[in-house]
Amino acid sequence: MDLEKPSREQPRRASGQPRHVPEEPGGCLAVAVRIPVRIVVLVLVVPVRMLWDALVVSGRFLNDVLLRPLGRTLLWLARAVFVWPFVGLWRYVAVPVGRALAWLGHVLLVVPAVWLYRHLLTPLGRAAAWVARGLWAALGWVYSGLLAPVGQAVMWVVRGLGAVLAALGSGLWTGAARLAKYLVVVPALLLYTWVLVPVGRAVARCVRGLVWLVSTVVGGVGTGLYWIARILFVLPALAVWRWVLAPVGRVLAVVGREVGDALGHAWRVAGHVSLAVGRFLATVFRWIFVEPVRWVYRRVLTPVGHAVRDAVLRPAAEAARAAGRAARQALAAARESARQARADLRRMLFGGPSRPRSAALGEPSGREPRTLGSSTTALTKD
């Protein structure tokens, strides 16, 4: 088993041997076409890829800044103009009106119809069914007691007449059959056997000979036309295809494959170039515009804003709050003074409020609860 195992396994590559790299198909023609095509395509594709990346970035910026907010605004306006009015109309007008109409239809149509069916149509139907059952019973008695015996008697008479007519007709049919056999069938059989069959066989032989002659002529003409067409059209076309079109097609296939590979390679390289250019422009824009604006905001505007907030806005807010508190206190004092003045005027005009009289001594001020030692009757009171 150990001796057979290396023969079954695939040969392993030694560690010192170089790895074989498969060559690209196409040969010297592909190698001769590849480098110039890739250079030309790279020169042509780089501006297109950069323009494409610029358009993509511009489209994304417009989508995020303009189109998406505009679309949301238009969607909200469309809902406010078209959807919400119809929803309100449906919810607060159409549904209540529909329920009211349904209730009216139930009261005006369904309830009278149910009452009419229950108290008028049902008794009439039952009466009509009872009358129909009586008529059916009467018709059954007329059929079984009168019509059935009369029909049986008529059928007996008809069967007797049919038997008599059948006996007479069988004799007439036998005579007519014998006359037809000797006057029509036998002469027709003789005519078919001794006249029509020989004539038909002769006509069939003539037709077969004519068909063989025509097929032979047509086959010869067809064979000649086939070889003429093969020599004049098929063989030249085959030679043109084999010796002209196939090599040209192979060359064009190699060129097309190389052009496609070059376009893909150039598009990827142009993507890296466009990414590097975009990063460079972004860095330049950041150092020229963003960083100065950030420095101005952080080093100038923020301290100025803090100083304005601490020196102007906060004291102004404190003064405004103090003025508001003073105004509220003044208004509260004025309202209290007005309330006291109205109370004094009311007391001067109508007098003070009446005080409740004190209860008489010895009378309870309210109902006392009952206990075991007390009673509410006059006889048991102490």
C-alpha positions in Angstrom: 0.0 0.0 0.0 2.8 2.4 0.7 4.4 1.7 -2.7 1.1 2.4 -4.5 0.2 5.5 -2.7 2.6 8.0 -4.4 1.4 6.7 -7.8 -2.2 7.5 -7.0 -1.6 11.0 -5.5 -0.8 14.0 -7.6 3.0 14.9 -7.8 3.9 17.5 -5.2 5.9 20.6 -6.2 9.3 20.7 -4.5 9.9 23.7 -2.2 12.8 24.9 -4.4 11.0 24.9 -7.7 9.5 28.2 -8.9 5.7 28.4 -9.2 4.4 28.2 -12.7 2.3 31.2 -13.7 -0.1 30.5 -16.6 0.4 32.7 -19.6 -2.5 34.9 -20.8 -4.1 33.7 -24.0 -3.6 35.6 -27.2 0.1 35.2 -27.9 2.2 37.9 -29.5 -0.8 39.7 -31.1 -2.4 40.3 -27.7 0.9 41.5 -26.2 1.4 43.8 -29.1 -2.1 45.3 -28.8 -2.3 45.4 -25.0 0.1 48.2 -24.1 -0.9 50.8 -26.7 -4.6 50.2 -26.2 -4.2 50.5 -22.4 -2.2 53.8 -22.7 -4.8 55.3 -25.1 -7.8 54.1 -23.1 -6.2 55.4 -19.8 -5.7 58.8 -21.3 -9.3 58.9 -22.5 -10.9 57.4 -19.5 -9.3 59.4 -16.7 -11.2 62.7 -17.5 -14.4 60.8 -17.9 -14.0 59.0 -14.6 -13.1 62.3 -12.8 -16.2 64.0 -14.4 -18.3 61.0 -13.4 -17.0 61.2 -9.7 -17.6 64.9 -9.7 -21.2 64.4 -10.9 -21.8 61.7 -8.3 -20.5 63.9 -5.5 -22.6 66.9 -6.8 -25.6 64.7 -7.0 -25.2 63.4 -3.5 -24.7 66.9 -2.2 -27.8 68.2 -4.0 -29.8 65.1 -2.8 -28.8 65.7 0.8 -29.1 69.5 0.8 -31.9 70.3 -1.6 -33.8 67.4 -3.1 -34.5 65.4 0.0 -35.8 68.4 2.1 -37.7 69.7 -0.9 -39.3 66.3 -1.4 -40.2 66.1 2.3 -41.7 69.6 2.1 -43.7 68.7 -1.0 -44.8 65.5 0.6 -46.0 67.3 3.7 -47.8 69.9 1.5 -49.4 67.1 -0.6 -50.6 65.5 2.6 -51.9 68.8 4.0 -53.6 69.7 0.7 -54.9 66.4 -0.6 -54.8 63.7 2.1 -55.8 65.3 5.4 -58.9 67.2 4.0 -60.2 63.9 2.5 -59.5 62.1 5.7 -61.3 64.7 7.7 -64.2 64.7 5.2 -64.4 60.9 5.3 -64.1 60.7 9.1 -66.3 63.6 10.1 -68.8 63.9 7.2 -69.1 60.7 5.1 -69.0 58.2 8.0 -71.7 59.9 10.1 -73.9 60.6 7.1 -73.4 57.0 6.0 -74.4 55.7 9.4 -77.4 58.0 9.5 -78.5 56.8 6.0 -78.0 53.2 7.1 -80.1 53.8 10.2 -82.8 55.5 8.0 -82.7 52.6 5.5 -83.0 50.1 8.3 -86.0 52.0 9.8 -87.7 52.9 6.5 -87.0 49.7 4.4 -85.8 46.8 6.4 -88.3 47.0 9.4 -91.4 47.4 7.1 -90.2 44.7 4.8 -89.7 42.3 7.7 -93.1 43.1 9.1 -94.7 42.7 5.6 -93.0 39.3 5.1 -93.8 38.1 8.6 -97.4 39.3 8.9 -98.7 39.3 5.3 -96.6 37.2 2.9 -96.1 34.3 5.2 -99.8 33.7 5.9 -100.6 34.2 2.2 -97.9 31.7 1.2 -99.2 29.1 3.6 -102.7 29.5 2.3 -101.5 29.2 -1.3 -99.5 26.1 -0.4 -102.6 24.6 1.3 -104.7 25.3 -1.8 -101.9 23.9 -4.1 -101.8 20.7 -2.1 -105.6 20.3 -2.4 -105.5 20.9 -6.2 -102.6 18.3 -6.5 -104.6 15.7 -4.5 -107.7 16.4 -6.8 -105.5 16.1 -10.0 -104.0 12.8 -8.6 -107.5 11.3 -8.1 -108.6 12.4 -11.6 -105.4 10.8 -13.1 -105.6 7.5 -11.1 -109.4 7.1 -11.3 -110.2 8.4 -14.8 -107.3 9.0 -17.1 -105.3 5.9 -16.4 -108.1 3.3 -17.2 -108.9 5.3 -20.4 -105.3 5.3 -21.5 -104.8 1.6 -20.8 -107.9 0.8 -23.0 -106.6 3.0 -25.9 -103.1 1.4 -25.7 -104.7 -2.1 -25.9 -106.6 -1.1 -29.1 -103.4 0.5 -30.6 -101.3 -2.7 -29.8 -103.9 -4.8 -31.6 -103.9 -2.6 -34.7 -100.1 -2.6 -34.7 -99.9 -6.4 -34.7 -102.3 -6.6 -37.7 -100.3 -4.0 -39.7 -97.0 -5.7 -38.9 -98.2 -9.0 -40.3 -99.3 -7.3 -43.5 -96.1 -5.3 -43.8 -93.7 -8.3 -43.4 -95.1 -10.0 -46.5 -94.8 -6.8 -48.6 -91.2 -6.2 -47.4 -90.1 -9.7 -48.3 -91.4 -9.3 -51.9 -89.8 -5.9 -52.3 -86.5 -7.2 -51.1 -86.4 -10.0 -53.6 -87.3 -7.7 -56.5 -84.5 -5.2 -55.4 -82.0 -8.1 -55.2 -82.5 -9.4 -58.7 -83.1 -6.1 -60.4 -80.5 -3.8 -58.7 -77.9 -5.7 -56.6 -77.0 -8.6 -59.0 -76.5 -6.3 -62.1 -74.4 -3.8 -60.0 -72.2 -6.6 -58.7 -71.6 -8.0 -62.2 -70.8 -4.4 -63.5 -68.3 -3.9 -60.7 -66.6 -7.3 -61.1 -66.2 -7.4 -64.9 -66.0 -3.7 -65.9 -65.0 -1.3 -63.1 -62.2 -3.4 -61.5 -60.2 -4.0 -64.8 -60.6 -0.4 -65.8 -59.4 0.9 -62.3 -56.4 -1.4 -62.4 -55.3 -0.1 -65.8 -55.8 3.5 -64.7 -53.7 2.8 -61.5 -50.9 1.3 -63.5 -50.8 4.3 -65.9 -50.8 6.7 -62.9 -47.9 4.9 -61.2 -45.9 5.0 -64.4 -46.6 8.7 -64.8 -45.6 9.4 -61.2 -42.3 7.4 -61.6 -41.5 9.3 -64.7 -42.2 12.7 -63.1 -40.2 11.8 -59.9 -37.3 10.6 -62.0 -37.2 13.9 -64.0 -37.7 16.1 -60.9 -35.0 14.1 -59.0 -32.5 14.6 -61.8 -33.2 18.3 -62.1 -33.0 18.7 -58.3 -29.7 16.9 -58.1 -28.3 19.1 -60.9 -29.5 22.2 -59.2 -28.1 21.0 -55.9 -24.6 20.5 -57.3 -24.8 23.8 -59.2 -25.7 25.7 -56.1 -23.1 23.9 -54.0 -20.3 24.7 -56.5 -21.5 28.3 -57.2 -22.5 29.4 -53.6 -21.7 27.0 -50.8 -18.1 26.2 -51.6 -17.1 29.9 -52.1 -19.0 30.9 -49.0 -17.3 28.2 -47.0 -13.9 29.2 -48.3 -14.6 32.9 -47.5 -15.7 31.9 -44.0 -12.8 29.6 -43.3 -9.9 31.6 -44.8 -11.2 35.2 -44.4 -13.9 35.8 -41.9 -12.7 33.3 -39.2 -9.2 34.8 -39.0 -10.5 38.4 -39.1 -13.0 37.4 -36.4 -10.3 35.9 -34.2 -8.2 39.1 -34.5 -11.2 41.3 -33.8 -12.1 39.1 -30.8 -8.5 39.5 -29.4 -8.7 43.3 -30.0 -12.1 43.5 -28.4 -11.1 41.5 -25.4 -8.0 43.6 -24.9 -10.0 46.8 -25.3 -12.5 45.6 -22.7 -9.7 44.6 -20.3 -8.1 48.0 -20.9 -11.3 49.8 -20.2 -11.7 47.9 -16.9 -8.1 48.5 -15.9 -8.3 52.2 -16.9 -11.6 52.7 -15.1 -10.1 51.3 -11.9 -6.9 53.3 -12.2 -9.0 56.4 -13.0 -11.0 55.7 -9.9 -7.8 55.8 -7.8 -6.6 58.9 -9.5 -10.0 60.6 -9.0 -10.0 59.6 -5.4 -6.5 61.1 -4.9 -7.5 64.3 -6.7 -10.7 64.5 -4.6 -8.8 64.1 -1.4 -6.3 66.7 -2.5 -9.1 69.2 -3.3 -10.9 68.4 -0.1 -7.6 69.0 1.9 -7.0 72.3 0.0 -10.6 73.4 0.6 -10.3 72.5 4.3 -7.0 74.4 4.8 -8.2 77.4 2.7 -11.8 77.8 3.9 -12.8 75.5 6.8 -9.7 75.9 9.1 -9.7 79.7 8.9 -13.5 79.8 9.6 -13.0 77.3 12.5 -10.1 79.4 13.8 -12.1 82.6 13.6 -15.1 81.0 15.2 -13.0 79.4 18.0 -10.5 82.2 18.6 -12.6 85.4 17.9 -16.4 84.8 17.8 -16.6 82.4 20.8 -14.7 84.8 23.2 -16.6 87.8 21.9 -19.9 85.9 22.3 -18.9 84.9 25.9 -18.0 88.4 26.7 -21.2 89.8 25.3 -23.2 87.1 27.1 -21.4 87.9 30.5 -21.3 91.7 30.1 -24.5 92.5 28.4 -27.0 89.7 28.0 -26.9 88.2 31.6 -27.2 91.7 33.3 -30.0 92.6 30.9 -31.8 89.4 31.7 -31.3 89.9 35.4 -32.6 93.5 35.2 -35.5 92.3 33.1 -36.4 89.6 35.7 -36.0 92.1 38.5 -38.3 94.5 36.7 -40.8 91.7 36.1 -40.8 90.8 39.8 -41.3 94.4 40.8 -44.1 94.8 38.3 -45.8 91.6 39.6 -45.4 92.7 43.2 -46.8 96.2 42.3 -49.8 94.6 40.5 -50.4 92.2 43.4 -50.3 95.2 45.9 -52.7 97.1 43.7 -55.1 94.2 43.4 -55.0 93.7 47.2 -55.7 97.4 47.8 -58.6 97.3 45.3 -60.0 94.2 47.0 -59.8 95.9 50.5 -61.5 99.0 49.1 -64.4 97.0 47.6 -64.8 95.1 50.9 -64.9 98.4 52.9 -67.4 99.9 50.5 -69.6 96.8 50.7 -69.4 96.9 54.5 -70.3 100.6 54.6 -73.3 100.1 52.2 -74.8 96.8 53.3 -73.2 96.2 56.7 -71.0 93.4 58.0 -71.8 89.7 57.6 -74.3 88.3 60.1 -72.8 86.2 62.9 -74.5 82.9 63.9 -76.3 82.9 67.3 -75.0 80.8 70.1 -77.1 77.8 71.0 -79.3 77.8 74.1 -77.8 76.2 77.2 -78.9 72.7 78.0 -79.7 71.8 74.3 -77.4 69.6 72.4 -75.7 71.3 69.5 -76.2 68.2 67.3 -77.5 64.7 67.3 -75.6 62.6 69.8 -74.8 59.0 69.1 -76.8 56.3 70.9 -75.1 54.3 73.6 -76.1 51.3 75.8 -77.0 53.6 78.8 -79.0 56.1 76.8 -82.4 56.0 75.0 -84.4 58.1 72.6 -87.8 57.5 74.1 -89.5 59.9 76.4 -90.2 57.2 79.1 -86.6 56.2 79.5 -85.0 59.6 79.5 -83.4 60.7 82.7 
